[in-house]
């Protein structure tokens, strides 16, 4: 996602607010104009994905399909692990679902933005010889 966002972060086709979202940098008002600062401002990953889909997709709702809800579920699993309030375990199925959601997300994003699928997506979960 960071690669895709960085690809457009300094493009004059995007407003300063949009550049803020893409580059995850804060805005400031200087001499009556909004400018990007060097201060970090984090946005939700889902918001950044939806912004790029809405910007480039002819069918915003259709482009989100099942992978988007799987990705949101996987982000919740990730957050439980990274910011634990109690011990959590994660199943192999949850890991598989998360990886496939990321691959589907990237493939959709590449397709919508560049007109081609994300190259490694065709490999799926089996990127090497099976044991």
Backbone torsions as a table, in degrees:
resi	resn	phi	psi	omega
1	UNK	NA	-40.1	-179.6
2	UNK	-62.4	-36.9	176.7
3	UNK	-62.2	-47.0	-179.7
4	UNK	-62.2	-44.4	-180.0
5	UNK	-65.2	-43.7	-179.4
6	UNK	-63.9	-29.7	179.6
7	UNK	-58.6	-31.1	-175.8
8	UNK	-114.8	-5.3	-170.4
9	UNK	-57.9	-32.1	-178.8
10	UNK	-109.8	13.3	-179.8
11	UNK	-70.6	132.7	178.5
12	UNK	-67.5	-11.2	177.7
13	UNK	-72.8	-13.1	-178.3
14	UNK	-108.5	139.9	178.0
15	UNK	-67.9	168.1	178.5
16	UNK	-61.8	-38.0	177.6
17	UNK	-63.2	-43.9	178.7
18	UNK	-65.5	-38.9	177.0
19	UNK	-64.6	-34.8	176.4
20	UNK	-62.0	-45.6	178.8
21	UNK	-62.2	-45.9	-176.5
22	UNK	-69.6	-39.4	-176.5
23	UNK	-92.7	-7.0	-176.9
24	UNK	54.0	47.6	174.7
25	UNK	-120.8	148.4	-176.9
26	UNK	-79.1	162.5	177.6
27	UNK	-104.0	154.6	172.1
28	UNK	-144.0	156.7	177.3
29	UNK	-100.4	115.2	-179.9
30	UNK	-126.7	122.3	179.1
31	UNK	52.1	41.1	176.0
32	UNK	80.9	6.6	-179.9
33	UNK	-129.8	145.7	175.0
34	UNK	-78.9	135.0	178.1
35	UNK	-136.1	156.6	174.6
36	UNK	-78.9	142.0	175.6
37	UNK	-107.2	176.8	175.5
38	UNK	-88.0	-2.3	179.3
39	UNK	-74.2	134.2	-179.7
40	UNK	-74.2	138.9	173.2
41	UNK	-137.4	114.4	-176.6
42	UNK	-88.7	138.3	175.5
43	UNK	-116.3	155.5	177.8
44	UNK	-64.9	139.7	178.6
45	UNK	-56.1	-41.9	-179.3
46	UNK	-61.0	-37.4	179.0
47	UNK	-65.9	-41.2	179.8
48	UNK	-66.3	-40.6	178.1
49	UNK	-64.1	-48.7	-179.1
50	UNK	-62.2	-37.0	178.0
51	UNK	-60.6	-49.4	-179.1
52	UNK	-65.8	-38.3	177.3
53	UNK	-63.3	-45.2	-179.9
54	UNK	-64.5	-35.0	-177.6
55	UNK	-71.9	-36.4	-172.0
56	UNK	-111.0	-18.3	-174.8
57	UNK	-90.3	138.2	174.5
58	UNK	-75.1	-23.5	-178.5
59	UNK	-130.3	83.1	-175.9
60	UNK	-56.1	-50.2	-177.0
61	UNK	-65.0	-45.9	-179.1
62	UNK	-65.5	-29.5	-177.8
63	UNK	-73.4	-19.0	-178.3
64	UNK	-80.9	-30.7	178.7
65	UNK	29.7	-156.4	-173.4
66	UNK	-70.2	-29.3	-177.1
67	UNK	-60.4	-30.7	-176.2
68	UNK	-66.7	-44.2	178.3
69	UNK	-68.8	-35.3	175.4
70	UNK	-64.7	-39.1	178.9
71	UNK	-65.0	-43.9	178.7
72	UNK	-61.9	-40.3	177.0
73	UNK	-64.3	-40.5	179.9
74	UNK	-66.8	-35.0	177.0
75	UNK	-65.2	-38.2	176.7
76	UNK	-63.9	-41.0	177.3
77	UNK	-62.4	-46.0	178.7
78	UNK	-58.4	-45.4	-179.1
79	UNK	-64.3	-36.1	176.4
80	UNK	-63.4	-36.2	-179.4
81	UNK	-76.7	-41.0	-175.2
82	UNK	-79.8	-33.1	-179.3
83	UNK	-122.7	65.1	-172.6
84	UNK	-73.3	139.5	170.0
85	UNK	-102.1	-17.7	175.4
86	UNK	-156.0	168.4	-178.6
87	UNK	-68.6	137.9	179.5
88	UNK	-130.3	148.6	171.4
89	UNK	-116.4	158.5	-179.2
90	UNK	-129.4	137.2	-177.1
91	UNK	-88.1	161.7	176.6
92	UNK	-61.6	-35.7	179.1
93	UNK	-64.6	-40.5	177.9
94	UNK	-64.1	-40.1	178.3
95	UNK	-64.7	-46.1	179.0
96	UNK	-60.3	-44.9	179.8
97	UNK	-62.2	-40.1	179.9
98	UNK	-65.9	-45.6	-179.4
99	UNK	-64.3	-43.1	179.0
100	UNK	-65.9	-36.7	177.7
101	UNK	-64.2	-41.2	178.0
102	UNK	-64.9	-45.0	178.5
103	UNK	-62.2	-42.6	178.3
104	UNK	-65.8	-39.2	178.0
105	UNK	-61.4	-51.8	-178.9
106	UNK	-62.8	-39.3	178.7
107	UNK	-63.7	-43.1	178.2
108	UNK	-64.8	-44.8	-179.6
109	UNK	-60.9	-46.2	178.8
110	UNK	-62.9	-40.8	180.0
111	UNK	-63.6	-45.1	-178.6
112	UNK	-68.3	-42.2	-174.0
113	UNK	-85.2	-47.5	-173.4
114	UNK	-106.0	-7.4	179.5
115	UNK	78.0	18.2	177.1
116	UNK	-149.4	154.3	-178.8
117	UNK	-73.6	159.8	175.7
118	UNK	-66.0	117.8	-171.8
119	UNK	-50.8	-48.8	-178.4
120	UNK	-68.5	-12.7	-177.0
121	UNK	-60.4	-32.1	-179.0
122	UNK	-66.6	-18.8	178.1
123	UNK	-76.4	-22.4	-179.5
124	UNK	63.0	-139.0	-179.2
125	UNK	-89.1	-8.3	-173.7
126	UNK	-108.6	81.7	-175.5
127	UNK	-91.1	-5.0	-179.9
128	UNK	-144.6	-174.1	179.4
129	UNK	-64.0	140.2	179.6
130	UNK	-80.7	142.6	-178.5
131	UNK	-77.5	NA	NA
